[in-house]
């Protein structure tokens, strides 16, 4: 038979476990837009007393509100970050960008999507949180979402901006770098063709005769969106942000290398820069910078924790703004 002390210990452990799993209440929300509805999840700390809310803005491609992708990537990083922020007392809205996840978008209009559409949707999320009565609202953007968050902060009334793994160069330069790391040694001819396509798109013109290998990236249906992205220079964007800004970069990031963050910080010296040596692009630590190894581990494993220090850096920033 259990002693009284053992029973009390078991009850205490059970209570602590219950508290840790009930730290936040999540609800599905919908934000009306002229084309339909943005679908998202609003997580509110236990007790509902949060005065600061953040909106997590996803990265590029079919990345959903949780940080997972229909391309098979399953890190679940945004949901984990939301949980950590809620435990610290902040409300968190994460949403599916238009045409992603449950934010259904008319198929015939997808080819007309622009980067500005995504900025407008993020602004709508900020306005939704304001309408819910939160005193402070902060966009937290990851990768492509970092540039969106910066544009939102430069355009509307927010109380801060957090840029996670954000680019410090225009999209054409970033894509050229990423493609070079993959193609330079295996197919120089394809790399030359890719560079020519990027130069044409950067000039605002559509490109024809896309090689089959490059169709997923440069198909004509996606070119208007790419052209619209390339009009934005992250350096000019961050210079336009008047609110406090946190820049977080990872030393093991194989997509957006740390020099991007340093470039942003140089453009906005008053911003805060945090370098997490082992953090990969999906906000989780990895000992290797080998692309295939990362894709098979941190990009694919939803059970791995967030990078050590990431949540703490964001929480400290939110607490002090």
N, C-alpha and C positions, 0 to 999 in steps of 0.2 A: 504493500500500500504506500501511496505517496505521502510524505510528511506535509505538514502545513506550509513549511517554507518552500518546498518544491512546487506545491500547488500555486502559491503566490507568485513564484518566479515564472511559472508557465503562463499564468494570467497576465503578468506584466509583459512578457514577450509577445503574447497574442495581441495585447492592446497596442504595443508599438508597431507590430506588423499591420494591424488594421489602420492605424494612423498613417503609416507610410503609403498605403495603397489608396487611402481616401483623402489624399492631400489636395485633390482638385476635382471639381465637378465639370464635366465636359458636356456641351450641347451642340447640336448641329444648327448652323445659322445659314441664312440666305440673304444675299444683298442684291437688290434689284438693279439691273443695268438695262440699257436700251435694247440690248440684243438678247436678254434672258436673265439668268441669275448666276451670281458667284456662290459656290457652295463652300462652306468652311466649318471649322470646329473652334468654338470658343471655350477655352479652359479657364476656370475661375478658381482661385485658391479657396480652400475650406473656410467657410465663414463669410465669403463674398465681400471682404473689406478692402480689396485692392483699389488703390487710387491711380496706379500706373499700369498701362496696358501696352503690349507690344504686338505688332503684326509681323509674322514671319513670311518673307517673300522668297519663293522657291527659285532655284536655278533653272538653267536652260533645258530644253527638250521636254519630254513627257514626264516631268518630275512632279509628283503629287504633293499634297499638303503635309504628308508624313516624311517626305524625303526619299520616297521610293519611286522607281521608274518602270514603265511598262516594257522597257528594253531589258529588264531582268536584274536591274540593280536594286538591292534591298537593304540599304544601311539604316533606314528609319531614323535618321539623324534629327529631323525637325521635330518629330514627336518626342524624342528623348530630350531635346533642348526645351521644348514646351514644358515637359514634366519638371525639369530642374528649375525653371523660372517660376513655375507655379508653387513649388515647394518653398521658394524664397519669398513668396507673397505677391507675385505679379500675375496679372491676367494676360492670356496669350490667345491671339487669333491667328490661326494658320488656315490657308485656303488653297483651293485648286484654282490655278490661273485659267483664264478662259480657254476652252478647247482641251483642257486637261482634266482628268479624273471625272468628277461629277458635274463640273461646270460646262455642261454641254453647249456647243456653239454650232450654228448652222454650217454644215459641211461646205456649202457653196460659197461661204464667206471666208473660209480659212486662208485662202490664197491672198486675201486682202489685209490680213492681220499685220499690224505694225508695232514697233516697240512702244510707241506712244499709247497704244491701246492698253498695254500692260501697265504703263505708268498711271493711266487714268483709273484702272481697276484698283491699283494699290491705294491711290488717293481716296477712292470710294470706301476702302476698308478703314482708312484712318478716320474718315468722316463718320463711319458707322460706330467706331469706338468712342468718338467724341459724343455722338448722340446717345450712347449708353451711359454717359456721365463720368467717364474717366478724366481725371484732371491732367494727366500727362500721357501722351501717346508717342511711341517710338517705333519707327520701322526698322526691322532687323532683316537685312537682305543677304542671301548667300549666292556667290558666284554671279550669274547674270542678275539675280535678285539684288545683289549689292549695288549695281548701277541703278536699278529701278529705285531702290531705297534712297540713294543719293539724289536722284531726280525728284522724288517725292519731297525730301527734306529741303531741297532748294526751291520748291514751288509752293509749298503750303506750310501751315503752322504746325510744326511738330516740336517735341521737346528734346530731341536727340536723334542720332542715327547710328546704327551699328552695321558695319560692312565686313562680312565674313568671306574670306577667300575671294575678294573682289579684284577685278582687273584694274590695272593702272594704265593700260594702253587701249586704243580703239580696237574694236572686234576684229578688223582685218589683220591687224598686227598680231593679236593673240592667236587667231586661227592659223596664220602663216607659221608662227612658232610651233604650235602644236602639231601641224602637219609635217613640218620639217623634222621633228623628232621621230616621226613614225615612217616617213617616206624617203628621206634623204639617202639612206643607205640601201634601200631596197628597190626604189623606182624613181630615179632622178627625173626622168621624163614626165612622170605624173606629177612630181613636185613642181616642175616648171609650169605645167599646165594649171595647177592649182593656184600658183602665185599670179598668173595672168588673169585668172577668174577673179581672184580677190581684188586685184588692182582695178579691174573693170567695175566691180560692185562698189568699191570704195569711191569711185568717181560718180556714182549714182546711176550707172547704166546696167541694164540686164545683160546677162552673158548667155551665149548660145553654145551648142556643141559640147555639152558637158559629158566627160567620159563616164561610162557606167559605174566605175569605182567611186566616183565623186558625186553621183546622183543623190544619195541620201543626204549629203551636206549642201549641195548647190543646185538641187532641182529647181525648175522655174517657179514652182508653187511656193518655195521658201525664199526666193531671192528678194522679193519686195520687203520682207521682214528683215533680212540681213542688211539690205541697203539702209533701212531706217535705223537699225542698230549702229551702223558705222558712222552715222551723223553725230553720235555722242562720244565725246572724249571724256573719260572718267576724271582726268585731271581738271578740266574746266568745270565739270559738274561739282566736284568736291570743293572747289574754290567758291562756289555759289552757296554753300551750306553755312548758315549762320548759327545753327544749333550745335551743341557739343557732339562730337563725332568719335566713335571708337572704330579702329581698324584692327582686325585680327587676321593673321596669316599663319600658314603652316610650313615648317621646314621640309616636310615630306610631301608637299603638294606637287603632283606631277602635271597638273593642268594650269594652275596659276602660281608661278614661282614667287618667292618672297620679294623679289625686286619690284614687283607690282605694288605691294603694300608700301615699300619704302618710297616709291615714286609718288603715291598718293599722300603720304605723310609729309614729304618735302613740299608738295603743293599746298598743304594745309598744316603748317607746323603746330598749330594749336590743337590739332587732333591727338588722340591717344593711340599709340601703336603697341600692339601686343604680338610677339612672335612666340609661337608654340613649336618647338623644334621638331617634335615627332608627329605633328598633326598632318593628315592627308587632306585631300580636297573634300572628302565627304565628312570632315570634322571628327575623324577618329584616328587614333595613333597607329602608326605602322613603322616597323623597323627598317623596311625596305622601300626604295624608290623605284623598284622595278615595276613597270606598268602591268604586266601580266599577273605578277604576284599580288599587287594591290587590287586588281579587278576580281581576283578569285578569293580575296580575304575581306578587307575593310569595305569594299564596294558591295559585297554580297552577303555580309553577315549582320543581321539585325540584332544579334545578341551582344556584339561587342560594344563596350561603353563609349561615350563621347570622349574626345581628347581630354586628357588631364589638364585642368586649368581653364578650359573653354567656358563652361558655365560660370565659374567663379569670376572670370574677367568680365563677362556680360553683366552679371549680378552686381558686381562692384560699380560698374559704370552706371547702371540704372539707379543704384542707390545714391549716387553722388551728384546726379544731374539736377 
